[in-house]
Amino acid sequence: MPTFNYVARNKQGAKQSGSLSAESKNAAQQQLRQRGLQADKLVEAGAKTNIKLNKRVKTAELLVFTRQLSTIVSAGLPLMQGLDILAEQTDDVNFRAVIDSVASDVESGETFSDSLRKYPRAFPDLYVSMVRAGEAGGDLDGVLLQLADYLEATEDLKRRIRSAMTYPVVAFSMIILIAAGLIVWVVPQFAEIFNSFRRALPAPTQALITISDFLRTPISWLFIVGAVIGIGVFLRVYGGTPAGRYQLDAAKLRIPVFGDLLRKVAISRFTRTLSTLTRSGVPILQALEIVERTSGNEGFARAIRVSADSVRNGETLAEPLTRAEVFPAMVTRMIAVGEKTGALEGMLIKISDFYDSEVRAKVDGLTSLIEPLLIAMMGIVVGSIVVALFLPILQLSSLVSS
């Protein structure tokens, strides 16, 4: 029978702690009620040993947790009680264990931000730094609300890009499958007919039959799978080096159409994250370090790193960003104006909102453009295969007619 550790209060409000054995958590709560105790915290002993406390938490889960905790704290409920409430209603078992552990640390005297820092895969640097600033300024509920708004905006942007990319990926995969099906199963049937003609086949037809013969051999698929795995391993290893990561990220920004989209997403993320951090009271140098790690592109990360060093040496933020030649002139000039007028946070938010709208317009435009392009690609691929198959038949018909 499992053992549960509890922290509870009696009818007079005095806190008691201990352990009891019960078949389930509900049964343990029933035992406490029979003793006249109201459970503040009830955790199965040893349950955390089977749970990965450092497992990554989905942004959607973290968003719900943050917004609800902000509401609880602003309503005047103690932080401990809020954490216990959220742990009980969280569906993710691993995240529930993390919240329970954070609550235990807070109860033992640690600050909320220090306890969050122990779980970097659940609570990123940005989250912890903003919570620490909120604790220092006595505005934890306000900072949590800002965090929730930031996470919501970030998740909305990711969702838009994901939904825009789903259709072309699925459609392109279908084109590949249809073409492979025609080449592997249909072309051989025609090849048998062509052999009876005893004539030299047109070059497109012969090339198609050669490809079909190659794809029908087991070694061809081993070669293809091996090539795909080899390229993936190379990109992973090379992308793990600083120089490789920089080169690959720079190449992404040069991709036609999509490169411009990635650049706008990176600028929006940079400005929104920096604005959220500085508005919460995080020092500018610490905020730049966090933004560098969350930039998502090594080219932007290098520019931010150099800018942080320049700011440390007494320069404004706009000057090194301009020299980096990564950010558009509009962005650096608006940042310069924000620094001169003392309204940097508001200016950064305006930049972020502008680029968010640009990203939305770009995604909508790509969605409407990609569909006819993919249809045209499918027509070209399938049409080329059909034409190559019927060329010998057309030639034979012309010979018979003449």
VOMAR-352928 format. One line per 4 residues: for each residue x, y, z of N, C-alpha, C. Coordinates in steps of 0.2 Angstrom, whole numbers, plus 5000, padded with zeros to 4 digits. Atoms other than C-alpha are relative to their C-alpha. Example, Ala and Ser with C-alpha at 12.3 -4.5 7.8 and 13.67 -1.06 7.14 Angstrom:
2
5004 4994 5000 5062 4978 5039 5004 5006 5000  4996 4994 4999 5068 4995 5036 4996 5005 5003
This chain:
402
5004 4994 5000 5000 5000 5000 5004 5006 5000  4995 4994 5000 5008 5017 4995 4999 5004 5006  4999 4995 4994 5013 5030 5008 4999 5007 4997  5001 4993 5003 5008 5048 5006 5003 5005 5006
4998 4995 4996 5017 5063 5014 4995 5006 5000  5005 4995 5000 5005 5077 5019 5002 5006 5004  5000 4994 4996 5005 5095 5025 4992 5002 5001  5007 4999 4999 4988 5099 5033 4998 5005 5005
5001 4996 4995 4979 5111 5044 4993 4997 5004  5005 5003 4996 4967 5107 5058 4994 5006 5000  5005 4995 5000 4951 5117 5062 5002 5006 5003  4998 4994 4997 4960 5130 5072 5005 5003 4995
4995 4997 5005 4972 5133 5056 5007 4998 5002  4993 5002 4999 4987 5125 5064 5003 4995 4995  4997 5004 5005 4999 5117 5052 5002 4993 5003  4997 5007 4998 5003 5098 5054 5003 4997 4994
4997 5004 5006 5014 5087 5043 5001 4993 5003  4999 5007 4998 5016 5068 5043 4999 4995 4994  5001 5005 5005 5013 5052 5033 4995 4995 5002  5005 5005 4999 5000 5039 5031 4999 4996 4994
5001 5005 5005 4996 5024 5021 4993 4999 4997  5007 5000 5003 4981 5023 5009 5001 4997 4993  5000 5003 5006 4976 5014 4993 5001 5005 4994  4999 4995 5005 4975 5030 4983 5000 5007 5003
5000 4993 4997 4976 5049 4985 4993 5002 5003  5007 4998 4997 4957 5051 4987 4999 4996 5007  5001 5003 4993 4958 5038 5001 5004 5003 5005  4996 4997 4995 4972 5047 5009 4997 5007 5002
5003 4993 4999 4962 5064 5008 4994 4998 5005  5006 5002 4996 4947 5054 5016 5002 4999 5007  4997 5001 4994 4958 5049 5030 5001 5006 5004  4998 4994 4997 4964 5066 5033 4993 5004 5003
5006 4997 4999 4946 5073 5033 4997 4997 5007  5003 5003 4994 4941 5060 5046 5004 5002 5006  4996 4998 4995 4955 5066 5057 4999 5008 5002  5001 4993 4999 4948 5084 5055 5005 5004 4997
4995 4996 5003 4962 5090 5044 4998 5001 4993  5001 4998 5007 4962 5099 5028 5006 5000 4996  4993 5000 5003 4976 5095 5016 5002 5006 4996  4997 4994 5005 4987 5109 5009 5004 4996 4995
4995 5004 5005 4999 5096 5001 4999 4993 5002  5000 5007 4999 4998 5078 4998 5003 4996 4994  4996 5003 5005 5011 5068 4989 5002 4993 5001  4998 5007 4998 5015 5050 4987 5007 5000 5001
4993 5000 4998 5031 5046 4995 5004 4995 4994  4996 5004 5005 5044 5040 4982 4998 5001 4993  5003 5000 5007 5033 5045 4967 5005 5003 4995  4996 4996 5005 5046 5057 4960 5006 4996 4997
4995 5004 5003 5059 5043 4958 4999 4997 4993  5002 5003 5007 5049 5036 4943 4999 5006 4995  5003 4995 5004 5046 5053 4936 5007 5005 4998  4995 4996 5002 5058 5064 4925 4999 5007 5002
5001 4994 4998 5059 5080 4934 5003 5005 4996  4997 4995 5004 5070 5088 4921 4997 4999 4993  5002 5002 5007 5059 5083 4906 4997 5007 4998  5003 4994 5003 5054 5097 4894 4993 5001 5001
5007 4999 4999 5037 5105 4897 4998 5004 4994  5003 4997 5005 5026 5110 4883 4998 5008 5001  5001 4993 4999 5024 5129 4880 4993 5001 5002  5007 4999 4998 5005 5127 4881 4999 4999 5007
5001 5001 4993 5006 5119 4898 5003 5005 5005  4997 4995 4996 5018 5132 4905 4996 5007 4999  5004 4994 5001 5007 5146 4898 4994 4999 5005  5006 5001 4996 4991 5139 4907 5003 5001 5007
4997 4999 4993 5002 5137 4923 5001 5007 5002  4998 4993 4999 5008 5155 4922 4994 5004 5001  5006 4996 4999 4992 5163 4919 4996 4998 5006  5004 5002 4994 4983 5153 4932 5003 5002 5007
4996 4998 4994 4997 5157 4945 4999 5007 5001  5001 4993 4999 4996 5175 4941 4993 5002 5003  5007 4999 4998 4977 5175 4944 5000 4999 5008  5001 5002 4993 4979 5166 4961 5004 5005 5004
4996 4996 4996 4993 5177 4967 4997 5007 5000  5003 4994 5000 4984 5193 4962 4994 5000 5004  5006 5000 4996 4969 5187 4971 5001 5000 5008  4998 4999 4993 4979 5187 4987 5001 4993 5004
4999 5007 4997 4981 5168 4990 5007 4999 5000  4993 5001 5000 4998 5162 4996 5003 4996 4994  4997 5003 5006 5010 5156 4983 5000 4992 5001  5000 5007 4998 5011 5139 4992 4994 4997 4998
5006 5003 5001 4993 5136 4991 4998 5000 4992  5001 4999 5007 4993 5142 4973 5003 4994 4996  4996 5006 5003 5006 5129 4968 4997 4993 5001  5003 5006 4998 4997 5115 4977 4994 4999 4996
5006 5001 5004 4981 5119 4968 5002 4999 4992  4998 5001 5007 4990 5120 4951 5002 4993 4999  4997 5007 5001 4999 5103 4954 4994 4995 5000  5006 5004 5000 4982 5095 4958 4997 4999 4993
5004 5000 5006 4974 5100 4942 5004 5000 4993  4996 5001 5006 4989 5098 4930 5000 4993 4997  5000 5007 5003 4987 5083 4918 5006 4997 4999  4994 5003 5001 5005 5081 4914 5003 4998 5006
4997 5003 4994 5012 5069 4927 5007 5003 5002  4993 4998 4999 5030 5075 4925 5000 5008 5002  5001 4993 4998 5025 5094 4926 4997 5000 5007  5003 5000 4993 5015 5090 4942 5005 4998 5005
4995 5002 4995 5030 5082 4950 5005 5006 5001  4996 4994 5000 5040 5098 4945 4997 5005 5005  5004 4995 4996 5027 5109 4953 5000 4998 5007  5000 5003 4993 5026 5098 4969 5007 5001 5003
4994 4999 4998 5045 5099 4970 5002 5007 5001  4999 4993 4999 5045 5118 4968 4997 5002 5006  5004 4999 4994 5032 5119 4981 5004 4998 5007  4997 5002 4994 5042 5109 4993 5006 5004 5002
4994 4996 4999 5058 5120 4990 4997 5007 5003  5003 4993 4998 5047 5136 4993 4998 4999 5007  5002 5002 4993 5040 5128 5009 5006 5000 5005  4994 5000 4996 5058 5125 5015 5004 5006 5001
4997 4993 4999 5063 5143 5014 5003 5003 4993  4997 4997 5006 5070 5145 4996 4995 5005 4997  5004 4995 5004 5064 5159 4985 4997 4996 4994  5004 5003 5005 5052 5155 4971 5005 4999 4994
4996 5001 5006 5065 5159 4957 5006 4995 5001  4994 5005 4999 5079 5149 4965 4997 4993 4999  5003 5006 5001 5067 5134 4965 4999 4998 4993  5002 5001 5007 5062 5136 4947 5007 4999 4996
4993 5001 5003 5081 5137 4942 5002 4993 5000  4998 5007 4999 5083 5119 4947 4997 4996 4994  5003 5004 5005 5072 5114 4932 5000 5004 4993  4999 4995 5006 5079 5123 4916 4996 4997 4994
5004 5002 5006 5069 5112 4904 4993 5001 5001  5007 4999 4999 5053 5116 4912 4999 5008 5000  5000 4992 5000 5057 5135 4916 5006 5003 4997  4994 4998 5003 5069 5143 4904 5003 5006 5004
4997 4994 4997 5081 5157 4909 4996 5006 5000  5005 4994 5001 5069 5171 4903 4995 4999 5006  5005 5001 4995 5056 5164 4915 5003 5001 5007  4997 5000 4993 5067 5162 4930 5002 5008 5001
4997 4993 4999 5075 5180 4927 4994 5005 5002  5006 4996 4999 5058 5188 4926 4997 4999 5007  5003 5002 4994 5051 5179 4941 5005 5003 5006  4996 4997 4995 5067 5185 4951 4999 5007 5000
5001 4993 5001 5064 5203 4945 4994 5002 5004  5006 4998 4997 5046 5202 4950 5000 4999 5008  4999 5001 4992 5051 5195 4968 5003 5006 5003  4996 4994 4997 5063 5209 4970 4996 5006 5000
5004 4994 5000 5051 5222 4965 4993 5000 5003  5006 5001 4997 5036 5215 4974 4994 5000 4996  5005 5000 5005 5026 5213 4958 5000 4993 4997  5000 5007 5003 5026 5194 4956 4994 4999 4995
5006 5001 5004 5008 5194 4949 5000 5003 4994  5000 4997 5006 5011 5207 4937 5005 4997 4995  4995 5003 5004 5027 5199 4930 4998 4993 4997  5003 5006 5002 5018 5182 4929 4995 5002 4994
5004 4998 5005 5005 5191 4919 5003 5002 4993  4996 4999 5006 5018 5198 4907 5003 4994 4997  4997 5006 5002 5026 5181 4906 4994 4996 4996  5005 5004 5003 5009 5173 4901 4998 5003 4993
5001 4996 5006 5006 5187 4888 5006 4998 4995  4994 5002 5004 5024 5183 4881 4999 4993 4997  5001 5007 5002 5021 5165 4880 4995 4999 4995  5006 5001 5005 5004 5166 4872 5002 5003 4993
4998 4997 5007 5011 5178 4858 5005 4995 4997  4995 5004 5003 5026 5166 4856 4997 4994 4997  5003 5006 5002 5015 5151 4855 4995 5001 4994  5004 4999 5006 5003 5159 4843 5004 5001 4993
4996 5000 5006 5017 5163 4831 5002 4994 4998  4997 5007 5001 5024 5145 4832 4994 4997 4996  5006 5003 5003 5006 5139 4828 4998 5002 4993  5001 4997 5007 5004 5150 4813 5005 4997 4995
4995 5002 5005 5020 5145 4805 4999 4992 4999  5001 5007 5000 5017 5126 4810 4994 4998 4995  5006 5001 5004 5000 5127 4802 5001 5001 4992  4999 4998 5007 5006 5136 4786 5005 4994 4997
4995 5004 5003 5020 5123 4784 4997 4992 4999  5003 5007 5000 5009 5107 4787 4998 4998 4993  5003 5002 5007 5000 5108 4770 5006 4999 4995  4995 5001 5005 5015 5110 4759 5005 4994 5001
4996 5006 4998 5025 5096 4768 4996 4994 4998  5004 5006 5002 5010 5084 4766 4999 4999 4993  5001 5000 5007 5007 5089 4748 5006 4998 4997  4994 5002 5004 5025 5087 4743 5002 4993 5001
4999 5007 4998 5026 5070 4752 4996 4996 4995  5005 5003 5004 5011 5065 4742 5003 5000 4993  4998 5000 5006 5019 5070 4726 5006 4995 4999  4994 5005 5000 5035 5060 4730 4997 4993 4999
5003 5006 5000 5024 5045 4734 4997 4998 4993  5003 5001 5007 5014 5046 4718 5005 4999 4995  4995 5001 5005 5029 5048 4707 5004 4993 5001  4996 5007 4999 5038 5033 4716 4995 4994 4998
5005 5006 5002 5022 5022 4714 5000 4999 4993  5001 5001 5008 5021 5026 4695 5007 4997 4998  4993 5002 5002 5040 5023 4693 5001 4993 5002  4998 5007 4998 5041 5007 4703 4995 4995 4997
5005 5005 5002 5024 4998 4698 4997 5001 4993  5003 4999 5007 5018 5006 4682 5005 5000 4994  4995 5000 5005 5033 5009 4672 5002 4993 4998  4998 5006 5002 5039 4991 4672 4995 4996 4996
5005 5003 5005 5022 4986 4664 5001 5002 4993  4999 4997 5006 5025 4998 4650 5007 4997 4997  4993 5002 5002 5044 4992 4649 4999 4993 4996  5001 5007 5004 5038 4974 4644 4997 5001 4993
5003 4999 5007 5027 4981 4630 5005 5003 4996  4995 4997 5004 5041 4992 4624 5006 4995 4997  4995 5005 5002 5053 4977 4623 4998 4996 4994  5003 5004 5006 5041 4969 4610 5001 5004 4994
4999 4996 5005 5044 4984 4599 5006 4999 4996  4993 5001 5003 5062 4980 4595 5003 5006 4997  4997 4994 5003 5066 4998 4592 5003 5004 5006  4997 4995 4995 5077 5011 4601 4995 5004 5003
5005 4996 4997 5067 5020 4614 5002 5007 5000  4998 4993 4999 5067 5039 4615 5003 5001 5007  4996 4999 4994 5079 5046 4628 4996 5001 5006  5004 4999 4994 5066 5052 4641 4997 4993 5002
5003 5007 4998 5058 5034 4641 5005 4996 5002  4995 5005 4998 5074 5025 4642 5003 5002 5007  4997 4998 4993 5080 5036 4657 4995 4998 5005  5005 5002 4996 5063 5033 4665 5000 4992 5002
4999 5007 4999 5065 5014 4663 5006 4998 5004  4994 5001 4996 5083 5015 4670 4999 5002 5007  5001 4998 4993 5077 5024 4685 4996 4995 5004  5005 5005 4997 5063 5012 4688 5004 4993 5002
4996 5006 4999 5075 4997 4686 5005 5001 5007  4995 4999 4994 5087 5005 4699 4996 5000 5007  5004 4999 4994 5073 5009 4712 4997 4993 5002  5003 5006 4999 5066 4991 4710 5005 4995 5003
4995 5004 4997 5083 4984 4717 5000 5001 5007  4999 4998 4993 5085 4982 4736 5006 5004 5002  4994 4996 4999 5102 4990 4735 4999 5007 4999  5001 4993 5002 5095 5006 4728 4997 5003 5007
5003 4998 4994 5084 5008 4744 5005 5001 5006  4994 4999 4995 5099 5005 4755 5004 5006 4999  4996 4994 5001 5108 5018 4746 4997 5006 5001  5004 4994 4999 5094 5031 4747 5000 5001 5008
5001 5000 4992 5091 5027 4766 5007 5002 5003  4993 4998 4997 5110 5028 4769 5002 5007 4999  4998 4993 5001 5112 5044 4760 4996 5005 5004  5004 4996 4995 5098 5052 4770 5002 5000 5007
4997 5000 4993 5105 5046 4786 5006 5003 5000  4994 4997 5000 5122 5051 4781 5000 5008 5000  5001 4993 5000 5116 5069 4777 4998 5003 5006  5003 4998 4993 5106 5070 4793 5006 5000 5005
4995 5000 4995 5121 5065 4803 5005 5005 4999  4995 4994 5002 5133 5077 4794 4997 5006 5003  5003 4994 4998 5121 5091 4797 5000 5001 5007  5000 5000 4993 5119 5087 4815 5007 5001 5003
4994 4999 4997 5137 5085 4819 5003 5007 4998  4998 4994 5002 5142 5100 4808 4997 5006 5003  5004 4994 4997 5128 5111 4815 5001 5000 5007  4998 5000 4992 5134 5106 4833 5006 5004 5001
4994 4996 4999 5150 5116 4830 4998 5007 4999  5002 4993 5000 5150 5135 4832 5000 5003 4992  4999 4998 5007 5156 5138 4814 4995 4997 4995  5005 5004 5003 5144 5125 4807 4993 5003 5001
5007 4997 4998 5129 5132 4816 4999 5007 4997  5001 4994 5003 5133 5149 4810 4999 5000 4992  5001 5001 5007 5135 5144 4792 4993 4997 4998  5007 5002 5002 5119 5134 4792 4994 5005 5001
5005 4994 4999 5109 5148 4800 5000 5005 4995  4999 4995 5005 5116 5160 4788 4997 4998 4993  5003 5002 5006 5111 5149 4774 4992 5000 5000  5007 5000 5000 5093 5147 4780 4997 5007 4999
5003 4994 5002 5091 5166 4779 5001 5002 4993  4999 4998 5007 5097 5166 4761 4995 4996 4996  5005 5004 5004 5083 5153 4756 4995 5005 4997  5005 4995 5003 5071 5162 4744 4994 4999 5003
5006 5000 4997 5055 5167 4751 5000 4998 5008  5000 5002 4993 5057 5157 4767 5005 5003 5005  4995 4996 4996 5073 5166 4772 4998 5006 5003  5003 4994 4997 5064 5182 4774 4995 4999 5005
5004 5002 4995 5051 5174 4784 5004 4999 5007  4996 5002 4994 5064 5167 4796 5003 5006 5003  4997 4994 4998 5072 5184 4797 4995 5004 5004  5005 4997 4997 5056 5192 4802 4998 4997 5007
5002 5004 4994 5052 5179 4815 5006 5001 5005  4994 4999 4995 5070 5181 4823 4999 5007 5003  5000 4993 4998 5068 5200 4824 4994 5001 5005  5006 4999 4995 5050 5199 4832 5002 4996 5006
4998 5004 4993 5057 5186 4845 5005 5004 5004  4995 4996 4996 5072 5197 4849 4997 5006 5003  5003 4994 4998 5062 5213 4851 4995 4999 5006  5005 5002 4995 5048 5205 4861 5003 4997 5006
4997 5003 4995 5059 5195 4872 5004 5006 5004  4997 4995 4997 5070 5210 4876 4996 5005 5003  5005 4996 4997 5055 5221 4879 4997 4997 5007  5003 5003 4994 5047 5209 4891 5005 4999 5006
4995 5000 4995 5063 5207 4901 5002 5006 5003  4998 4993 4997 5068 5225 4903 4994 5003 5003  5006 4997 4997 5050 5230 4907 4999 4996 5007  5001 5003 4994 5050 5217 4921 5006 5002 5005
4995 4998 4995 5066 5225 4929 5006 4996 4999  4994 5004 5001 5079 5213 4922 5005 5005 4997  4995 4995 5003 5096 5223 4919 5001 4998 4993  4999 5000 5007 5100 5226 4901 5005 4995 4998
4994 5004 5002 5116 5216 4900 4997 4992 5002  5003 5006 4999 5107 5201 4908 4995 4998 4995  5005 5001 5005 5093 5203 4897 5002 4998 4993  4997 5001 5007 5104 5203 4881 5003 4993 5000
4998 5007 5000 5112 5187 4887 4995 4995 4999  5006 5005 5001 5095 5178 4889 4998 5000 4993  5002 4999 5007 5090 5185 4872 5004 4996 4995  4995 5004 5004 5106 5178 4864 4999 4993 5000
5001 5007 5000 5102 5161 4870 4993 4998 4997  5007 5002 5003 5084 5161 4864 4999 5003 4993  5001 4997 5007 5087 5170 4847 4998 4995 4995  5001 5005 5005 5086 5154 4837 5004 5000 4994
4996 5000 5006 5098 5159 4824 5007 5003 5003  4993 4998 4997 5117 5160 4827 5002 5007 4997  4998 4994 5003 5119 5175 4815 4997 5006 5005  5003 4995 4995 5107 5185 4827 5004 5000 5007
4997 5000 4994 5115 5178 4842 5007 5003 5000  4993 4996 5000 5133 5184 4837 4999 5007 5000  5001 4993 5000 5126 5201 4834 4998 5003 5006  5002 4998 4993 5118 5202 4851 5005 4999 5005
4995 5001 4996 5133 5195 4859 5005 5006 5000  4996 4995 5001 5144 5208 4851 4997 5007 5003  5003 4994 4997 5131 5222 4856 5000 5000 5007  5000 5000 4993 5131 5216 4874 5007 5002 5002
4993 4998 4998 5150 5218 4875 5001 5008 4999  5000 4992 5001 5148 5236 4867 4996 5004 5005  5004 4997 4995 5135 5240 4879 5003 5000 5007  4996 5001 4993 5146 5234 4894 5005 5005 5000
4995 4995 5001 5159 5246 4887 4998 5007 5000  5002 4993 5000 5148 5261 4887 4996 5002 4994  5003 4998 5006 5140 5261 4870 4992 4999 5001  5007 5002 5000 5121 5262 4866 4999 4994 4997
5002 5006 5003 5112 5247 4860 5000 5000 4993  5001 4999 5007 5108 5254 4843 5006 5000 4996  4994 5000 5004 5126 5257 4838 5003 4993 4998  4997 5007 5002 5133 5239 4838 4995 4996 4996
5005 5004 5004 5116 5232 4831 5001 5003 4993  5000 4997 5007 5118 5244 4816 5007 4997 4997  4994 5002 5003 5136 5239 4813 5000 4992 4999  5001 5007 5001 5131 5220 4814 4997 4999 4993
5003 5000 5006 5121 5223 4798 4996 4994 4999  5005 5006 5000 5109 5209 4803 4993 5003 5000  5006 4997 4999 5095 5220 4808 4998 5006 4995  5002 4994 5004 5085 5232 4796 5001 5006 5003
4998 4993 4998 5089 5250 4797 4994 5003 5004  5006 4998 4996 5071 5253 4803 5000 4998 5007  4999 5003 4993 5074 5242 4818 5005 5004 5004  4995 4997 4996 5090 5250 4824 4999 5007 5001
5002 4993 4999 5084 5268 4821 4994 5001 5005  5006 4999 4995 5068 5265 4831 5003 4998 5007  4997 5001 4994 5079 5257 4845 5004 5006 5002  4996 4994 4998 5090 5272 4845 4996 5006 5002
5005 4995 4998 5075 5284 4846 4997 4998 5007  5002 5002 4993 5069 5273 4861 5005 5001 5005  4995 4999 4995 5085 5274 4870 5001 5008 5001  4999 4993 4999 5086 5293 4867 4994 5003 5004
5006 4998 4997 5068 5296 4873 4998 4997 5007  5001 5003 4994 5069 5284 4888 4994 4995 4999  5006 5004 5001 5055 5273 4880 5002 4994 4996  4997 5006 5004 5065 5258 4874 4995 4994 5000
5005 5006 5000 5052 5245 4880 4994 5001 4996  5006 4999 5005 5038 5253 4871 5002 5000 4993  4998 5000 5007 5048 5255 4855 5001 4993 4998  4999 5007 5002 5053 5237 4856 4993 4996 4999
5006 5004 5001 5035 5231 4858 4997 5002 4993  5003 4998 5006 5030 5242 4843 5003 4996 4994  4996 5004 5006 5044 5234 4832 4997 4993 5000  5002 5007 5000 5038 5217 4838 4993 4999 4997
5007 5000 5003 5020 5220 4834 5000 5001 4993  4999 4998 5007 5025 5227 4817 5002 4993 4997  4997 5006 5003 5035 5211 4813 4995 4994 5001  5005 5005 4999 5022 5200 4820 4994 5000 4994
5005 4999 5005 5009 5207 4808 5003 4999 4993  4997 5002 5006 5022 5205 4794 5001 4993 4999  4999 5007 5001 5025 5187 4798 4993 4997 4998  5007 5003 5002 5006 5184 4798 4998 5001 4993
5002 4998 5007 5004 5193 4781 5004 4995 4996  4996 5004 5004 5019 5183 4774 4998 4993 5000  5003 5007 4999 5012 5166 4781 4994 4999 4996  5006 5000 5004 4995 5170 4773 5001 5000 4993
4998 4999 5007 5003 5175 4757 5003 4993 4997  4997 5006 5001 5014 5159 4757 4995 4994 4999  5005 5005 5001 4999 5148 4760 4996 5000 4994  5004 5000 5006 4989 5155 4746 5004 4999 4993
4996 5001 5006 5004 5154 4734 5003 4993 4999  4997 5007 5000 5011 5137 4739 4995 4995 4997  5005 5005 5003 4994 5128 4734 5001 4999 4993  4999 5001 5008 4995 5132 4715 5007 4998 4998
4993 5003 5002 5014 5129 4715 5000 4993 5001  4999 5007 4999 5012 5112 4722 4995 4996 4995  5005 5003 5005 4997 5108 4710 5004 5000 4994  4996 4999 5006 5008 5114 4696 5006 4995 5000
4994 5005 5000 5023 5103 4702 4997 4993 4999  5003 5007 5001 5012 5088 4703 4998 4999 4993  5001 5001 5007 5006 5091 4686 5006 4999 4995  4994 5001 5004 5023 5093 4679 5004 4993 5001
4997 5007 4998 5030 5077 4688 4996 4994 4997  5004 5005 5003 5015 5066 4683 5000 5000 4993  5000 5000 5007 5014 5073 4666 5006 4998 4997  4994 5002 5003 5032 5071 4662 5001 4992 5000
5000 5008 5000 5031 5052 4667 4995 4997 4995  5005 5002 5004 5015 5050 4657 5003 5001 4992  4997 4998 5006 5023 5059 4642 5006 4995 4998  4994 5005 5001 5039 5048 4643 4997 4993 4999
5003 5007 5001 5028 5032 4644 4997 5000 4993  5004 5000 5007 5018 5037 4628 5004 5002 4994  4996 4998 5006 5032 5043 4617 5001 4995 4995  4999 5006 5005 5036 5026 4610 4994 4998 4996
5006 5002 5003 5018 5022 4607 4998 5005 4994  5001 4995 5005 5016 5039 4598 5004 4999 4994  4996 5002 5006 5031 5035 4587 4998 4995 4996  5002 5006 5004 5025 5018 4583 4994 5002 4996
5006 4998 5004 5008 5025 4578 5002 5004 4994  4998 4996 5005 5016 5038 4567 5003 4996 4994  4997 5005 5005 5026 5024 4558 4995 4996 4997  5005 5004 5002 5011 5013 4556 4996 5004 4995
5004 4996 5005 5002 5028 4548 5003 5002 4994  4996 4999 5006 5016 5032 4536 5001 4994 4996
